[in-house]
Each structure stands twice: as structure tokens, then as C-alpha cells.
Amino acid sequence: MDELKRLLVNRHEDVPLDLAALQVANIEYPNLETACFLELLDSHARELRQWMTPNMGGADWVALTRQYLFDHLGFHGNQADYYNPANSCLNQVLLNRTGIPITLAIVYLEIARRLSRPVAGISLPGHFLVRYRDPEYSAYIDCFHGGQVLSMQECRELAWRVAKVDIAKNPDVISPASHWQIIVRMLNNLRGVYYRMQEMEKVIRVLDLLIAAMPESAEEYKQRGVVHMALQQAQAALPDLEKYLTLAPAAADREDIEEHIAVLRRLL
């Protein structure tokens, strides 16, 4: 997971998004080999290139890619089993051809990158999108819903419907997301999935990465400390809860956390 940590800790945007996303999947699949999945993305890009015509414009390319990825290959949103951790693992998304908005978008982004097409991830609250933009054509693409092309107005309506966010007042939510932002959002998704499943050891692995990415974020230390407590790992829980209060000295739950710290100290 060296490349993933390099991206998270140092925000080195030269780390390929596909490689970082596959290394995230190591949490669920510890013995995962990435090379075959990178080659699978390469092969999809090669096949799509054969479908393309010389000097194909943006609108035609987006339409062709929709036909290739979502009609021909059958990639689609997993609405029936949305919270399955496999949906957050790029290897399984490539094998099963189903996933959640962000992982399907990564498939689209990485195939487009191999074909030198001007795309970017858009971390819209509640629903990740892809943006295509060249001097003649611009569109937003919803990979979860079969590559549906959205206008800016439809993006505004989507953001309000799923997250009650007004894009006009929060224009940053429609800006291109960095690799770091995309991977952190993937990790946050996985954290939620593992909490639902009560897979606490995996929650800790996700929190380890989130803390590496955001070492000054108090909430992650508190969550990791509480999970360590639940797993009866007092020696690991204590420094996390102490760090939480250092970073958030005015926390509303300070009194409760101090009581937990006192108990842990007595145990140790």
C-alpha cells in the first residue's frame, strides 16, 4: 500500500488513481494483486479506441463511451446491494461490472485517461459524477445510472434532492476532485459500510488511513479510540482519546471522553 500512503500523506497527485483505488481494496482483499486489474482497464481502453473514429468530438465520444461501458460491457449501479463492501473495491467492480457511483466513475475516469480525454471526477454531495469538458463540449455523466448525461441544472436538482445542497451557494462541490479527495471519499464510504456490518477491525484499518490523510482531524482519533475500546484494546484506545481532546479541547463530549480516559488509565 506504499503508493496509497504516499498519496494520502503527501498528497502526491502523480499516484495513479486506479492503483490507489486498488490498494484501498486491500482492506477487504488483503492478498489482492493489482497488475491484472490495471491490465483489464488497459484492455477496455484498447477496445474502446477501436470503436472510435479519427478526430471524434466530445459529444460523440461521450455517447460512444456510454454505449461501450454501460450497454456493451454492462457496467451498472448496484441498487439491490448498495452497501456491499465489494462495491467500494475497484477489483470487484471490474469483475462484477457493478458498483456505487464513485467506483463506477473511477472506471470511467481511468479508461478516459488512457485515451487522453479531458475528464474529471466531481465529488457532488451524496452522488459522485464525472465531468467531460473540452473547448466545444461539456457534460456531467452519472455512471451509476448507465452513463446518463446531465446538464448543470440537473446537477443542481440532484445535489438538492440527495443532500439538500445548493450548488449556487456551494460552487466548490461541482469543482473537479483531486485524487486525494476521491480516495478519502472512498475510505469514508468503506468506513460507513464496515460500521453497518460491525466489522470493527476493518473500521480501524480504514481509520488508520484516514488519520494518515488528515492527522489533525479530531473526529477520526475519537472514532478509532472508541472502536479500540469496543475491542478491549485499552492500550491503543488511550492515546487516541487523549489526542482527540488535544485537537478538540472544547469538544461537547469532553466530560464523557475524560471519564473513558480515566477508566483506561486505571486499567493500564
N, C-alpha and C positions, 0 to 999 in steps of 0.2 A: 504493500500500500504506500510505497515511497512517493509516487507521483501524486497521489491523492493528498497526502500530508503536505507535500510541497505547495500544492495549490491552496489548501486550507490555511496553512500557517503563514506563508509568504505572499499569497495571492498572485502566484506566478501564472499569468493567463496564457503562457505558452504551453501549459499542460493540456493535452488534447481532451476535449470534453468526453469523448467516447471512452477513453481509457480511465478517466477519473470516475465516470459513472459505473463502469465495470468493477472498479475497485471498491466502490460503495457496496456492490453486490456481494463482496467477500464477507460481509457481516452475516448474510443469510446462507451463503455458499462458500465456506472457508477454503475449499480446495479448487476454487474456480480458476481455470486457465483462460486468460483474456485473448490470446492470439487468434483463436478460431473465430471468435465473435467479431474481432476487428476485420478479419478476412471476410466474414459474412456481410458486413457493411460495405466493404470494398466490392464484393460481387454484386450487391444490389446496385451500387453506383455504376458499375460497368454495364450492367444490363439496362439501366435507365438511360445511360449515354447512347446505347444502341437504338433506343426509341426516339431519341432527339433528332431534330433536323438542324442543319447548319444555321447559325445566327438566329436561333429561336428566341423570340421575345419573352418578356417576363410573364405576361398573361397566359401565353401558350404553354410556357414551361410549368407554371403552377397548375394549369389544367391537366397537363400530361402527367405530372407527378402525382396528382390526386388519383388519376386513373391507374397509374402503376402501383403506388403504395397501398391504396385503400380498396381498389376494385380488383386488380390483378393479384397482388400478394395477400390481400385480405386483412391488413392491419386495422384494428378497431378498438374502441374503448371497451374496457371490461366493466360494464354496468352491473352485471349479475354478481360479481365477486370483487367489488371495488377495493376492499381493504385487505385483500390477499397480499402478503409481502412480496410475492413474485411480481406483482405489478410495478413495484419500485426497483426491480432488478433488471438491468438492461439485457443481460444474457437471456433471461426468461421471456422478456418482451420480444426479443428477436426470434426465439424458438416458438413461442405460442402465438405471436403476432397479435397480442392484445396487451393492454396496459392502462395506465392512468394518463392524464393529459401531459404531464412533464416528461415521462419516459417515451411516450409516442413522439413528442416533439423532439426529443434528443435523436431519435432515429431519423426524423425528417432533417434536422439541422446537420447531422453528420453526413448524410448522403448528399445534401446540397453543398456542404463544404468540399466534399471530394470532387464536385462538379463545378466548383468556383462560382457558385450562385450566391447573391447578396441576401442572406437570411440572418435573422437574429431571434433569440428567444425573448418572449415578453412575459414577465412574471406577474400577470394580472392576478389580483387577489381572488383566490378561490378557483381559478381556471387558467392554466398555462397555455399560451398561444405561441405561434411562430409568425414573425413578420417578414414578408418579402418586400424589398424596396430597391428599385433601380431608377434611373432618371426618367423613364417613361411609364413605370407601373409600380403600384404599391398595393399591398393587400395584407390582411391578417388571416391566418389559417388556423382552424380548430382541428387538430389531429385526433382529438377524442371522438369527434363526430364526423369521421370519414373524410377529413380534409376540407370541410366546409369553409368557403371563403367569406370573411366578414368585413363589412365596412366599419369605419370609425364609429358611426352611430350605433351599429350593432354591438361593437365592443363596449361602448358606454352603457348600453342596456344590459349587457351580460355582467359587467362589473357591478352594476347596481342590483341586479337580480340575485347574484350568488353571494355578494359580500357587502351590499349596501355602501359601496364606494363610488363617489362621484369623481370620475376621471377629470372633469373640468377643474375641480378643486385639488386634485392629487395627480398632476400630469406625470409625475415620476413613475407611476405604476404602468404606464404604457411605453416606457423607455426600454431600450434593449438591456437585457440582463447579462452580466458578466458570467464567466464560467464559475467563479466563486459563488455568486448568488444562486446560480442554478443548482450547484451541488449542495449548498446549505439548505435550499428548499427541499431537495430530495431527502436529505437527512431528517429534516423536520417532519416530512411525510412518514418516513420509516419510524421515527420516534412515536408518532401517534398510533401507527399500526401495532407496534410492539406493546405499547401500553394497553391497547384494546385486547391483545392476546395474552397479557400478563407474562410476556417473555422478558423478564427483568434483566437477565444477563445481557440480552441483546440491546435493551434500552441503555444499559451502561456503555456498551460499545459505541452506540450512536452518540451518547452524551460526551464520551471521550473525544470524539471527532469534532463535535460542536464546540467544545471548550477549546480545542486546539485552534479552531477557526475564530472563536470570539472569546479570548481569555479574560476579557473584562465584563462579560455578561454574567451578572449575579445569578439570574434565574436558573441557568444550567448547572451551576455549582449546587444550588439548593436541591434541584431535582435529583442530581446524582447522589447527593448526600442522603436524601430520603430513600432512594432506591437501595443504597448500601445498607441503610438501617433495616429496611424490609427484608434484606437478605442476611441480616445478622452479621454484617461486616463492619463492626464498630470502628476498627482502626482506619478504614477507608472513609467512613462517613464523617468522622470528626473534623478532619481538615477541610472537607468540602463545606460543611455548615459554617465553620469559622470563616472561611473565605467568603461565603455568601454575606455574612454580616459585615465583613471588611468592605466589600464592594457596595453594599446597600445598608449603611448604618441606620438609616431612618425607615427601614422596612416595616410595613404594617404588622407583620408577623414576628417581629424581633423577639418579643417575650416568649412566644412558643418555641422558637428556634433556640433561644438561650436555655430553656428547660431541657430540650433534647441534648444540647451540648453538655449540660451538667450531668445528665444521666450517662452519656457516653464516657465522660471523663471518669465517673465513678466505676464504670465497667472496665475501663482500661487501667 
